[in-house]
Amino acid sequence: MLQTAERGASTSKNGPHEKYLEAFRIMLQTRIFEEKLASLYRGGLITGGVYIGRGQEAVSVACGIFLQEGDVFAPLIRDQAGRSAFGEPLVDVARTYLGSRSGPMRGRDGNIHRGCPKTGQLAMISHLGAMVSVVVGKLLAKRMKGEKGFVGLTTIGEGGMQTGATHEGMNIAAVERVPLVMVATNNHYAYSTPNDRQFACADLVDRAKGYGYEGSSVDGTDLAQCLEVIGAAVQRARAGRPPQLVVASTLRLAGHGEHDDASYVSDDIRREPFAQDSLQLAEQLILEQELMDREALQQMRAELAAEVDEAVATAQQEDTPVGSEEDWCAVATRSLVDQPALAE
């Protein structure tokens, strides 16, 4: 089954999705936070790369906002909005980027490989398809334990869709009919490789039928559409339907990382409808439909900026790891090594 949403189709006479303002707030917080991270990176205060989700926030927030306790979420490098919607504390993100030993990764393992398996958020192994099979395995384990009503969602870029790991993960998910939602964001460049050098099919969503999935397309710049389409995919998976593939069209409005100037993106591409800024479009709709006025939006922005500053300030005041004093066991805490039952 192929479902395609047209721009604005999800905005009914009754207004946008009930979660619209909640999702917008998370998008705005993410934008402010990632601008702060980029500034810290340029100032030499962050070790490693910084990969921001500018332009992808609407897709990302919709991936996290419909998940529940007991669900599995495997976000990738541009999914801060989804992580926040799923409940990741902002201070833990700041701690990870700034190397605090009080953070979830204890100041090690890079800033993008963080997670919290206890709450269902898996730590990223790779953004090139590795997380698909990991989520499938987690869903099979939950089924074997007799759990009910759960779903698993992972995101991927269109570049990662071309890898063998993705094929294997998608295939076994369909064969075992696990409640998987896979959201592929086509931001039109796999690093610097354009779509026409990545795949030859007309649209990636056409692959859904071949794998035994139900497929949907969505305008990734339209928050209302993203909430409706991705929310519906999560609902179908939870109800026992086949695995779901949602393909969102958008453009990465920054380089691959803060080290990349994105000079390979042509001016023609930047003028395409999918190159619009999802945050600006959402704010415009809020004002047009009088969901909030400009003063309220300004107040929201100020409150969120204060939250971001507080999180960063907290992480900056905390100690970084001391190699000679660290417990280098392979799991999160020594108690899990000595008492493995606590990890169950």
C-alpha positions as CSV (number, residue, x, y, z in Angstrom):
1,M,0.0,0.0,0.0
2,L,1.5,3.4,-1.0
3,Q,0.3,6.5,0.7
4,T,1.4,9.9,-0.4
5,A,0.5,13.1,1.4
6,E,0.2,16.4,-0.4
7,R,1.5,19.6,1.0
8,G,-1.0,21.0,3.5
9,A,-3.2,18.0,3.3
10,S,-2.8,17.3,7.0
11,T,-3.9,20.7,8.1
12,S,-7.7,20.3,8.3
13,K,-10.4,22.9,9.1
14,N,-9.9,22.0,12.7
15,G,-6.3,23.1,12.6
16,P,-3.1,21.2,12.6
17,H,-2.3,18.0,14.6
18,E,-3.0,18.1,18.4
19,K,0.7,17.6,19.0
20,Y,1.7,20.5,16.7
21,L,2.7,23.1,19.3
22,E,4.4,20.5,21.5
23,A,6.4,19.3,18.5
24,F,7.2,22.9,17.4
25,R,8.6,23.7,20.8
26,I,10.9,20.7,20.6
27,M,12.0,21.7,17.1
28,L,12.8,25.2,18.3
29,Q,14.7,23.9,21.3
30,T,16.7,21.6,19.0
31,R,17.6,24.5,16.6
32,I,18.7,26.7,19.5
33,F,20.7,23.9,21.1
34,E,22.4,22.8,17.9
35,E,23.3,26.4,17.1
36,K,25.0,26.5,20.5
37,L,26.8,23.2,19.8
38,A,28.1,24.6,16.4
39,S,29.4,27.7,18.2
40,L,31.1,25.6,20.8
41,Y,32.6,23.4,18.1
42,R,34.0,26.4,16.2
43,G,35.4,27.7,19.5
44,G,37.4,24.4,20.0
45,L,35.3,23.3,23.0
46,I,33.9,20.1,21.5
47,T,36.1,17.2,20.6
48,G,34.9,15.1,17.6
49,G,32.4,16.1,15.0
50,V,29.1,18.0,15.3
51,Y,26.3,16.9,12.9
52,I,23.2,19.1,13.2
53,G,19.7,18.4,11.9
54,R,18.9,21.8,10.5
55,G,16.1,21.3,8.0
56,Q,15.3,17.8,9.3
57,E,13.7,18.7,12.7
58,A,10.1,18.1,11.6
59,V,10.8,14.5,10.5
60,S,12.9,13.8,13.6
61,V,10.4,15.2,16.2
62,A,7.6,13.1,14.6
63,C,9.7,10.0,15.0
64,G,10.0,10.4,18.8
65,I,6.8,12.1,19.8
66,F,4.5,9.1,19.2
67,L,6.6,6.5,21.0
68,Q,5.6,5.2,24.4
69,E,7.2,3.5,27.4
70,G,8.3,0.0,26.3
71,D,9.0,1.1,22.7
72,V,12.4,0.9,21.0
73,F,14.0,4.0,19.4
74,A,17.2,4.0,17.4
75,P,17.9,7.6,16.4
76,L,20.8,8.7,14.2
77,I,23.2,11.7,14.0
78,R,20.6,14.3,13.0
79,D,17.8,13.2,15.3
80,Q,18.2,15.5,18.3
81,A,14.6,16.6,18.0
82,G,13.4,12.9,18.0
83,R,15.6,12.2,21.0
84,S,14.2,15.1,23.0
85,A,10.7,14.1,22.1
86,F,11.4,10.6,23.3
87,G,12.6,12.0,26.7
88,E,16.4,12.4,26.5
89,P,17.4,15.1,29.0
90,L,19.0,18.1,27.4
91,V,21.7,18.2,30.1
92,D,22.8,14.7,29.2
93,V,23.3,15.7,25.6
94,A,25.4,18.7,26.7
95,R,27.4,16.4,29.0
96,T,28.1,14.0,26.1
97,Y,29.3,16.7,23.7
98,L,31.4,18.4,26.3
99,G,32.9,15.1,27.7
100,S,31.5,15.2,31.2
101,R,32.1,12.1,33.2
102,S,28.6,12.6,34.7
103,G,26.9,12.0,31.4
104,P,25.4,8.8,30.1
105,M,28.6,7.9,28.2
106,R,30.9,9.1,31.0
107,G,32.8,11.3,28.7
108,R,33.9,8.7,26.2
109,D,32.8,6.9,23.0
110,G,32.2,10.0,21.0
111,N,29.3,12.4,21.2
112,I,26.9,10.8,18.7
113,H,27.0,7.2,20.0
114,R,25.0,8.0,23.1
115,G,21.9,6.1,24.2
116,C,20.0,4.8,27.2
117,P,19.0,1.1,26.6
118,K,17.1,1.0,29.9
119,T,14.5,3.5,28.5
120,G,14.5,2.0,25.0
121,Q,16.8,4.5,23.3
122,L,19.6,2.5,21.6
123,A,23.1,3.9,21.2
124,M,24.0,4.4,17.6
125,I,26.5,2.0,16.1
126,S,26.5,3.5,12.6
127,H,24.1,5.6,10.5
128,L,24.7,3.2,7.5
129,G,22.0,0.7,8.2
130,A,23.4,-1.1,11.2
131,M,20.6,0.0,13.5
132,V,17.8,-1.6,11.4
133,S,18.8,-5.2,12.3
134,V,19.6,-4.1,15.9
135,V,16.0,-2.8,16.4
136,V,14.6,-6.0,14.7
137,G,16.6,-8.1,17.1
138,K,15.3,-6.1,20.1
139,L,11.8,-6.4,18.9
140,L,12.1,-10.2,18.5
141,A,13.5,-10.4,22.0
142,K,10.6,-8.5,23.4
143,R,8.2,-10.8,21.6
144,M,9.9,-13.9,23.0
145,K,9.5,-12.4,26.5
146,G,5.8,-12.2,25.9
147,E,5.6,-8.4,25.8
148,K,2.7,-6.8,23.9
149,G,1.8,-3.5,22.2
150,F,5.3,-2.3,21.5
151,V,6.9,-0.9,18.3
152,G,10.4,-0.1,17.2
153,L,11.4,2.9,15.1
154,T,14.7,3.7,13.5
155,T,15.7,6.5,11.1
156,I,18.0,6.4,8.2
157,G,19.2,8.6,5.4
158,E,18.7,7.8,1.8
159,G,22.5,7.1,1.5
160,G,22.2,4.4,4.2
161,M,19.3,2.8,2.3
162,Q,21.8,1.5,-0.3
163,T,23.9,-0.6,2.1
164,G,23.7,-4.4,2.6
165,A,23.0,-4.0,6.3
166,T,19.8,-2.1,5.5
167,H,18.7,-4.8,3.1
168,E,19.3,-7.6,5.6
169,G,17.5,-5.7,8.4
170,M,14.5,-4.8,6.3
171,N,14.2,-8.3,5.0
172,I,14.2,-10.1,8.3
173,A,11.8,-7.5,9.8
174,A,9.3,-8.4,7.0
175,V,9.8,-12.1,7.3
176,E,9.3,-12.1,11.0
177,R,6.6,-9.4,10.8
178,V,7.9,-7.4,13.7
179,P,6.3,-4.0,14.5
180,L,9.0,-1.9,12.9
181,V,8.7,1.7,11.6
182,M,11.6,2.8,9.4
183,V,11.7,6.5,8.5
184,A,14.1,7.3,5.7
185,T,15.0,10.9,5.2
186,N,15.9,11.7,1.7
187,N,18.0,14.9,2.1
188,H,19.3,14.5,-1.4
189,Y,22.9,14.0,-0.6
190,A,24.8,11.1,1.0
191,Y,27.5,13.4,2.3
192,S,28.3,15.0,-1.1
193,T,26.8,12.2,-3.4
194,P,23.6,13.3,-5.0
195,N,20.5,11.1,-5.5
196,D,21.2,10.2,-9.1
197,R,24.5,8.5,-8.1
198,Q,22.9,6.6,-5.2
199,F,19.9,4.8,-6.6
200,A,18.0,4.4,-9.9
201,C,14.4,3.8,-8.7
202,A,12.0,6.7,-9.2
203,D,11.3,7.0,-5.5
204,L,12.7,5.1,-2.5
205,V,9.2,4.4,-1.2
206,D,8.7,2.1,-4.2
207,R,10.9,-0.4,-2.5
208,A,8.3,-0.9,0.3
209,K,6.2,-3.4,-1.7
210,G,9.2,-5.4,-2.7
211,Y,10.2,-5.9,0.9
212,G,6.7,-6.6,2.1
213,Y,6.3,-3.3,3.8
214,E,3.5,-0.7,3.7
215,G,5.0,2.5,2.3
216,S,4.2,6.2,2.7
217,S,5.7,9.4,1.3
218,V,5.8,12.7,3.2
219,D,7.0,16.3,2.7
220,G,9.7,16.5,5.3
221,T,9.4,20.3,5.5
222,D,5.8,20.2,6.6
223,L,5.5,19.5,10.4
224,A,1.7,18.8,10.2
225,Q,2.2,16.2,7.5
226,C,5.1,14.6,9.3
227,L,3.0,14.2,12.5
228,E,0.1,12.8,10.6
229,V,2.0,10.3,8.3
230,I,4.6,9.1,10.8
231,G,2.0,9.0,13.6
232,A,-0.2,6.8,11.4
233,A,2.7,4.5,10.6
234,V,3.5,4.0,14.3
235,Q,-0.2,3.3,14.9
236,R,-0.4,0.7,12.1
237,A,2.8,-1.1,13.3
238,R,1.4,-1.2,16.9
239,A,-1.8,-2.7,15.5
240,G,0.0,-5.6,14.0
241,R,0.2,-4.5,10.4
242,P,3.4,-5.2,8.3
243,P,6.6,-3.2,8.8
244,Q,6.2,0.5,7.8
245,L,8.5,2.5,5.5
246,V,8.1,6.2,5.5
247,V,10.2,8.3,3.1
248,A,10.5,12.0,3.8
249,S,11.8,14.5,1.2
250,T,13.8,17.4,2.6
251,L,17.3,19.0,2.3
252,R,20.0,19.2,4.8
253,L,20.3,22.9,5.4
254,A,23.9,22.6,6.6
255,G,27.0,20.6,5.7
256,H,27.3,16.9,6.4
257,G,28.9,18.1,9.6
258,E,30.2,21.4,10.9
259,H,33.5,20.7,9.2
260,D,31.8,20.7,5.8
261,D,30.7,23.8,3.9
262,A,28.2,22.0,1.6
263,S,29.6,23.8,-1.5
264,Y,28.6,20.8,-3.6
265,V,24.9,21.7,-3.2
266,S,23.7,23.5,-6.3
267,D,21.7,26.7,-6.4
268,D,19.0,24.9,-8.3
269,I,18.6,22.3,-5.5
270,R,18.5,25.1,-2.9
271,R,15.4,26.6,-4.7
272,E,13.5,23.3,-4.7
273,P,10.3,23.1,-2.5
274,F,12.0,20.4,-0.3
275,A,14.8,22.9,0.5
276,Q,12.5,25.1,2.7
277,D,13.2,25.4,6.4
278,S,10.7,23.3,8.3
279,L,11.0,25.4,11.4
280,Q,10.2,28.6,9.6
281,L,7.3,27.0,7.9
282,A,5.9,25.8,11.2
283,E,6.3,29.2,12.8
284,Q,4.5,30.7,9.8
285,L,1.6,28.4,10.2
286,I,1.3,29.1,13.9
287,L,1.1,32.8,13.2
288,E,-1.4,32.4,10.3
289,Q,-3.7,30.2,12.3
290,E,-3.3,32.3,15.5
291,L,-2.1,29.4,17.6
292,M,0.3,31.8,19.2
293,D,1.2,35.4,18.6
294,R,4.7,36.9,18.0
295,E,5.1,37.9,21.6
296,A,4.4,34.4,22.8
297,L,6.8,32.9,20.3
298,Q,9.5,35.3,21.4
299,Q,8.9,34.4,25.0
300,M,9.1,30.7,24.1
301,R,12.4,31.3,22.3
302,A,13.8,33.1,25.3
303,E,12.7,30.3,27.7
304,L,14.3,27.6,25.5
305,A,17.5,29.6,25.1
306,A,17.8,29.8,28.9
307,E,17.2,26.0,29.2
308,V,20.0,25.4,26.7
309,D,22.4,27.8,28.4
310,E,21.7,26.1,31.8
311,A,22.3,22.6,30.4
312,V,25.6,23.7,28.7
313,A,26.7,25.6,31.8
314,T,26.1,22.6,34.0
315,A,28.1,20.3,31.7
316,Q,30.9,22.8,31.5
317,Q,31.3,22.8,35.3
318,E,31.6,19.0,35.6
319,D,34.8,17.0,35.6
320,T,36.0,15.2,32.5
321,P,37.3,11.6,32.7
322,V,40.7,10.8,34.1
323,G,42.1,7.8,32.3
324,S,44.1,6.4,35.2
325,E,41.0,6.6,37.5
326,E,38.3,5.3,35.1
327,D,36.7,1.9,35.3
328,W,37.0,0.8,31.7
329,C,34.4,-2.0,31.9
330,A,32.4,-2.5,28.8
331,V,29.0,-1.7,30.2
332,A,27.6,1.4,31.7
333,T,28.4,0.8,35.4
334,R,30.4,-1.6,37.4
335,S,27.2,-2.7,39.2
336,L,26.0,-4.2,36.0
337,V,29.1,-6.2,35.6
338,D,29.1,-7.5,39.2
339,Q,25.3,-7.9,39.2
340,P,24.2,-8.7,35.7
341,A,20.6,-9.3,36.9
342,L,20.3,-5.5,37.3
343,A,20.7,-5.2,33.5
344,E,17.6,-7.2,32.7
